[in-house]
């Protein structure tokens, strides 16, 4: 992978290696050279030897004397000359002096005209030549009074200074939790005294979600009988409903102790979105208690969908399954909506507080956006729902900003059912640890969450990443955390997001599953503070639901690292190879602090 001119100048003393085949006569530039950050691994694997290699600073501008393949060290035998560092520095100084002369010359150039803008007339006075005065009527359009605008700006600035140190309640969300201690299948859907009855004939209603759905079965997995077989788990979804207001504010009712789990197969028996499939004995395939997984004592309403052959890895298949599950969930929501809040076991008040004058922090969350089973739904009508939501794929994967409580109120429904270990479920977004930590931190002004999809094509990846940079630039932030679910080619745009933010001088921390299997294949100088979600002893992904996924421990490390970076503290360089011991050591230091 070629490097930039800026990167080459920063690493001018590193060995020079061709990143791709270069023909005889090529004048070497940064775009011909490989990133030195990957040389250690290439040497370890025997793919590269740096013996006799010149430095990057020595070869820039030199001409190749013969054709050479990629990963070939640039030696004396390959170039016609060696660039001396002193000469390069001298040339750079001359270039900077020349640029300064141009700048000063431009600043000294006085434009001999002035513009006076009155209420209804534009007056143009030209001071050269014959003292020409031109007046152009502006009709009935009102014009700005510069003095008035300046006064308003000064007033706003004064008000901002006066507000520093004060807290403003931007949005308030109240959740009432109604515990469900028993679920049965019956003739109608209702909730009475903590007992949820689910209408059995809902199976037929759910089948009507799509013509490609061939069958829907609903059953229960109880906490005392979890040693049962399950097909690959496509999603874990909370049950919640808006009682008052819109998503992110007002009142939400939530059913506690129960979740909806979606599974699916084709008629032929192929698992839906079957990659690192989690089918098997339920108790052995779930890491209970993780933010995106069921808790150990949860009652699981299992919705199993059978779809037409040929759709198990195509976008209509998984989406049809999720839509079918939502039909069942919506009827439960309607029963939940009718409950009396006085009978709730718990009341949670989630305040979105703006701590004016404190460091402004943004959370950038990369979500899958490649279609098929790599998709997500944004801002449904009901918490964690399907209806009314927009797929981020259909939105072009461009950044979409959600307020803090919009996320905590179920603003994302996950369609990412592939690789259940590292990809995120709907429940993870509903109780995302980083968001909870940042939202309750009085030391910072948490702005919200910027969601950005990860497209398939590299050109699209860099397009949306540049939009991330533009949005972040306009928000005037002081610190940022960037996360991504899963691993693989989404690390290309993940790394680019961090670069787009870091190059603005903003302290940024990244977090992803990496380990050994998902080790980053791209990087940049701003990725110097990374938090690995991997907890597997061998550094590989598993087929267990939510094992190598966002946890409170990962969130604590991310927030602590971001704060330290914002304070200008230095960090030890990470080990070249993944080590769980490093993560454990960091977590222990945070507990001590």
MOBEL-V42789 format. One record per pair of residues at least 24 apart in sequence whose C-alpha atoms are under 6 Angstrom apart, sorted by the first residue. I is the first residue (numbers start at 0). J is the second residue. Records with the same first field share a line. If there is no record, write none. Layout:
I=J / J
This chain:
0=33
1=30 / 32 / 33
2=29 / 30 / 34
3=29
4=29
11=55 / 56
12=54
13=54 / 55
14=52 / 53 / 54 / 55
15=53 / 54 / 55 / 72 / 73
16=70 / 71 / 72 / 73
17=69 / 70 / 71
18=69 / 70
19=69
20=67 / 68 / 69
21=66 / 67
22=66
23=63 / 64 / 65 / 66
24=62 / 63
25=62 / 63
26=60 / 61 / 62
27=59 / 60 / 61
28=59
57=81 / 82
118=142
163=355 / 356
164=355 / 356
165=355
166=353 / 354 / 355
167=352 / 353
168=352
169=351 / 352
170=351
171=248 / 349 / 350
172=248 / 249 / 348 / 349
173=250 / 347 / 348
174=250 / 251 / 252 / 346 / 347
175=252 / 343 / 345 / 346
176=253 / 254 / 255 / 343 / 344 / 345
177=254 / 255 / 343 / 344
178=254 / 255 / 256
179=255 / 256
189=334
205=323 / 326
208=323
209=319
211=306 / 307
212=305 / 306
213=305 / 306
214=304 / 305
215=303 / 304
216=302 / 303
217=301 / 302
218=301
219=299 / 300 / 301
220=299
221=298
222=296
225=281 / 282
226=280 / 281 / 282
227=280 / 281
228=279 / 280 / 281
229=278 / 279 / 281
230=262 / 278
231=262 / 276 / 277 / 278
232=262
233=261 / 262 / 416
234=260 / 261 / 424
235=259 / 260 / 424 / 426
236=425 / 426
237=426
239=382
240=332 / 381 / 382
242=336
246=405
247=404 / 405 / 408
256=297
257=297 / 298 / 299
258=299
259=299 / 300 / 301
260=300 / 301
261=302
262=303
263=303 / 304 / 305
264=305
265=305 / 306 / 307 / 308
266=307 / 308
271=311
272=311 / 312 / 417
274=417 / 418
275=418 / 542
276=542
277=542 / 543
284=543
285=543 / 544
286=544 / 546
290=427
291=424 / 426 / 427
313=371
314=371 / 372
353=444
354=444
357=443 / 444
358=443 / 444 / 477
359=444 / 445 / 476 / 477
360=445 / 476 / 477 / 478 / 479
361=446 / 447 / 479
362=448 / 479 / 480
363=448 / 449 / 481
364=450 / 481 / 482
365=450 / 451 / 452 / 482 / 483
366=452
367=452 / 453
368=392 / 452 / 453 / 454
369=454 / 455
372=415
373=415
374=414 / 415
375=412 / 413 / 414
376=411 / 412
377=410 / 411
378=410
382=408 / 409
383=409 / 411 / 412
396=451 / 452
397=451 / 463
398=450 / 451
399=449 / 450
400=448 / 449
401=448
402=447
403=447
419=544
420=542 / 543 / 544 / 545 / 546 / 547
421=485 / 547 / 548
422=484 / 485
432=551 / 554
433=554
453=489
460=492
464=496
468=499 / 500
477=505
478=505 / 506 / 507
479=507
480=507 / 508 / 509
481=509
482=509 / 510 / 511
483=511
486=517
494=522
498=525
501=525
506=564 / 565
508=561
514=538 / 577
515=539
